[in-house]
Amino acid sequence: MPVARIYLASGSPRRRELLRQIGVGYRRLPVAVDETPLPGEPPAAYVARLALAKAQAGVGAIRRQGTGWPVLGADTAVVVDGAILGKPRDRDEGLAMLALLSGREHAVLSAVSLATPTRHAVKVQESRVRFRGLSPAECAAYWASGEPADKAGGYGIQGRAAAFIAELRGSYSGVMGLPLFETAELLREFGFSL
């Protein structure tokens, strides 16, 4: 089996770090897709659709390069009471998200897709995360750190918010943005070794 070499349809430094962790060679191929949820779209279907759309957009972008490498797309969503929490638009929304997550459990859905011009596959992983109770001052200090501004749900498990997490059931890497178990499974299904 060949060693995994892929295009990564993402600009996320966290996804790059996670791929390096499992020894996957990649070239960055950031793509733009509309991330607006469809009316009535369930969160799991939403992340799966976006991961596949990113991978397929990447396939379209590299079609003429002829490397034969598959394209990996991924998407992650924080879900509370069936509602998807995206990246906060501003401080007020970021603080509102942290207040909503405070003292309760939420789901993190992370989808990964691998695509070539003739084949594609998607896997979705769900984790459950419970935050301890957070004070308004803690939320404000966390927002002021700059860390949560570009993260789904307004927090990053790999940073300062790790101190907020009382319990995690599922995949740490999935909550970071790329479920490594499912990623490795997809690569093996496409004939690559890790």
SULNOR-V18289 format. One record per residue. RES is the residue in one letter. PHI is phi in whole degrees, 0 to 359 (999 if undefined). PSI is psi as a letter, one per 30 degrees, with the letter a starting at -180 (* if undefined). D_CENTER is the distance of its C-alpha to the mean C-alpha in Angstrom with 1 decimal. Layout:
BEGIN
res:RES phi:PHI psi:PSI d_center:D_CENTER
res:RES phi:PHI psi:PSI d_center:D_CENTER
END
This chain:
BEGIN
res:M phi:999 psi:k d_center:27.3
res:P phi:288 psi:l d_center:26.0
res:V phi:288 psi:k d_center:23.6
res:A phi:293 psi:k d_center:20.0
res:R phi:227 psi:k d_center:19.8
res:I phi:224 psi:l d_center:17.2
res:Y phi:263 psi:k d_center:16.0
res:L phi:253 psi:j d_center:12.5
res:A phi:276 psi:i d_center:11.7
res:S phi:197 psi:k d_center:9.7
res:G phi:261 psi:g d_center:11.3
res:S phi:290 psi:k d_center:8.8
res:P phi:295 psi:f d_center:11.2
res:R phi:293 psi:e d_center:9.0
res:R phi:294 psi:e d_center:7.8
res:R phi:298 psi:e d_center:11.5
res:E phi:299 psi:e d_center:12.7
res:L phi:292 psi:e d_center:11.1
res:L phi:295 psi:e d_center:12.6
res:R phi:299 psi:e d_center:15.8
res:Q phi:301 psi:e d_center:15.9
res:I phi:256 psi:g d_center:16.5
res:G phi:77 psi:g d_center:18.7
res:V phi:268 psi:k d_center:17.1
res:G phi:280 psi:k d_center:18.7
res:Y phi:209 psi:l d_center:16.9
res:R phi:240 psi:k d_center:17.8
res:R phi:290 psi:k d_center:15.6
res:L phi:215 psi:i d_center:15.8
res:P phi:299 psi:k d_center:14.0
res:V phi:232 psi:l d_center:14.5
res:A phi:246 psi:k d_center:14.9
res:V phi:227 psi:l d_center:14.3
res:D phi:288 psi:k d_center:15.4
res:E phi:260 psi:g d_center:12.6
res:T phi:287 psi:k d_center:15.4
res:P phi:297 psi:k d_center:15.4
res:L phi:282 psi:l d_center:18.5
res:P phi:304 psi:k d_center:21.3
res:G phi:72 psi:g d_center:21.0
res:E phi:288 psi:k d_center:17.8
res:P phi:295 psi:k d_center:16.4
res:P phi:305 psi:e d_center:12.8
res:A phi:295 psi:e d_center:12.2
res:A phi:293 psi:e d_center:13.9
res:Y phi:298 psi:e d_center:12.0
res:V phi:292 psi:e d_center:8.5
res:A phi:296 psi:e d_center:10.6
res:R phi:298 psi:e d_center:12.6
res:L phi:291 psi:e d_center:10.2
res:A phi:300 psi:e d_center:8.7
res:L phi:293 psi:e d_center:12.4
res:A phi:299 psi:e d_center:13.6
res:K phi:294 psi:e d_center:11.8
res:A phi:297 psi:e d_center:13.2
res:Q phi:291 psi:e d_center:16.5
res:A phi:297 psi:e d_center:16.8
res:G phi:295 psi:e d_center:16.5
res:V phi:301 psi:e d_center:19.2
res:G phi:297 psi:e d_center:21.3
res:A phi:288 psi:e d_center:21.1
res:I phi:255 psi:g d_center:22.2
res:R phi:311 psi:e d_center:24.7
res:R phi:279 psi:f d_center:27.7
res:Q phi:279 psi:f d_center:26.7
res:G phi:64 psi:h d_center:27.3
res:T phi:282 psi:f d_center:25.5
res:G phi:81 psi:g d_center:24.5
res:W phi:284 psi:k d_center:21.1
res:P phi:286 psi:l d_center:18.3
res:V phi:248 psi:k d_center:15.3
res:L phi:258 psi:k d_center:11.7
res:G phi:240 psi:l d_center:9.2
res:A phi:212 psi:l d_center:5.6
res:D phi:209 psi:k d_center:4.0
res:T phi:226 psi:k d_center:3.2
res:A phi:224 psi:k d_center:6.8
res:V phi:267 psi:k d_center:9.5
res:V phi:233 psi:k d_center:12.6
res:V phi:232 psi:k d_center:16.2
res:D phi:52 psi:h d_center:19.2
res:G phi:80 psi:f d_center:17.5
res:A phi:262 psi:k d_center:16.4
res:I phi:277 psi:k d_center:13.0
res:L phi:260 psi:j d_center:12.6
res:G phi:274 psi:a d_center:11.0
res:K phi:281 psi:k d_center:11.6
res:P phi:296 psi:k d_center:15.2
res:R phi:285 psi:f d_center:17.8
res:D phi:201 psi:a d_center:20.3
res:R phi:301 psi:e d_center:21.7
res:D phi:300 psi:e d_center:23.1
res:E phi:292 psi:e d_center:19.9
res:G phi:299 psi:e d_center:18.0
res:L phi:293 psi:e d_center:21.0
res:A phi:296 psi:e d_center:21.1
res:M phi:296 psi:e d_center:17.5
res:L phi:298 psi:e d_center:18.5
res:A phi:295 psi:e d_center:21.7
res:L phi:293 psi:e d_center:20.2
res:L phi:282 psi:f d_center:18.1
res:S phi:303 psi:k d_center:21.2
res:G phi:72 psi:g d_center:23.0
res:R phi:212 psi:l d_center:21.0
res:E phi:264 psi:k d_center:18.4
res:H phi:219 psi:l d_center:15.2
res:A phi:258 psi:k d_center:12.6
res:V phi:238 psi:j d_center:8.9
res:L phi:256 psi:k d_center:7.8
res:S phi:230 psi:k d_center:5.1
res:A phi:249 psi:k d_center:6.7
res:V phi:228 psi:k d_center:7.9
res:S phi:227 psi:k d_center:11.1
res:L phi:236 psi:k d_center:14.0
res:A phi:219 psi:k d_center:16.8
res:T phi:232 psi:l d_center:20.3
res:P phi:298 psi:f d_center:23.1
res:T phi:243 psi:f d_center:24.4
res:R phi:206 psi:k d_center:21.6
res:H phi:208 psi:l d_center:18.1
res:A phi:209 psi:l d_center:16.2
res:V phi:223 psi:k d_center:13.1
res:K phi:230 psi:k d_center:12.0
res:V phi:240 psi:k d_center:10.2
res:Q phi:240 psi:k d_center:10.1
res:E phi:243 psi:k d_center:11.1
res:S phi:241 psi:l d_center:11.8
res:R phi:244 psi:k d_center:14.4
res:V phi:235 psi:k d_center:14.8
res:R phi:242 psi:k d_center:18.1
res:F phi:272 psi:k d_center:19.0
res:R phi:286 psi:l d_center:22.6
res:G phi:294 psi:k d_center:24.6
res:L phi:246 psi:k d_center:24.0
res:S phi:276 psi:l d_center:26.9
res:P phi:304 psi:e d_center:26.8
res:A phi:294 psi:e d_center:27.8
res:E phi:297 psi:e d_center:24.9
res:C phi:298 psi:e d_center:22.5
res:A phi:296 psi:e d_center:24.4
res:A phi:294 psi:e d_center:24.5
res:Y phi:294 psi:e d_center:20.7
res:W phi:299 psi:e d_center:20.3
res:A phi:296 psi:f d_center:23.0
res:S phi:292 psi:f d_center:21.3
res:G phi:86 psi:f d_center:19.0
res:E phi:296 psi:e d_center:15.9
res:P phi:276 psi:f d_center:14.3
res:A phi:298 psi:e d_center:15.0
res:D phi:248 psi:g d_center:11.9
res:K phi:238 psi:k d_center:9.3
res:A phi:303 psi:k d_center:8.2
res:G phi:77 psi:f d_center:11.2
res:G phi:76 psi:g d_center:13.0
res:Y phi:206 psi:l d_center:12.3
res:G phi:234 psi:k d_center:10.9
res:I phi:296 psi:f d_center:11.8
res:Q phi:278 psi:f d_center:12.7
res:G phi:241 psi:b d_center:15.3
res:R phi:298 psi:f d_center:18.1
res:A phi:293 psi:f d_center:16.4
res:A phi:304 psi:f d_center:16.7
res:A phi:287 psi:f d_center:20.3
res:F phi:271 psi:f d_center:19.5
res:I phi:270 psi:j d_center:18.0
res:A phi:277 psi:f d_center:20.9
res:E phi:205 psi:k d_center:19.3
res:L phi:226 psi:k d_center:16.2
res:R phi:240 psi:j d_center:16.5
res:G phi:135 psi:b d_center:13.9
res:S phi:248 psi:j d_center:11.5
res:Y phi:300 psi:e d_center:11.2
res:S phi:294 psi:e d_center:8.9
res:G phi:297 psi:e d_center:6.7
res:V phi:293 psi:e d_center:7.0
res:M phi:292 psi:f d_center:6.5
res:G phi:133 psi:f d_center:2.9
res:L phi:208 psi:j d_center:5.1
res:P phi:290 psi:j d_center:7.9
res:L phi:291 psi:e d_center:10.9
res:F phi:299 psi:e d_center:13.5
res:E phi:293 psi:e d_center:12.2
res:T phi:297 psi:e d_center:11.6
res:A phi:297 psi:e d_center:15.2
res:E phi:300 psi:e d_center:16.6
res:L phi:299 psi:e d_center:15.7
res:L phi:299 psi:e d_center:17.2
res:R phi:296 psi:e d_center:20.2
res:E phi:299 psi:f d_center:20.6
res:F phi:270 psi:g d_center:20.8
res:G phi:90 psi:g d_center:23.5
res:F phi:256 psi:l d_center:21.9
res:S phi:256 psi:l d_center:22.7
res:L phi:241 psi:* d_center:20.8
END
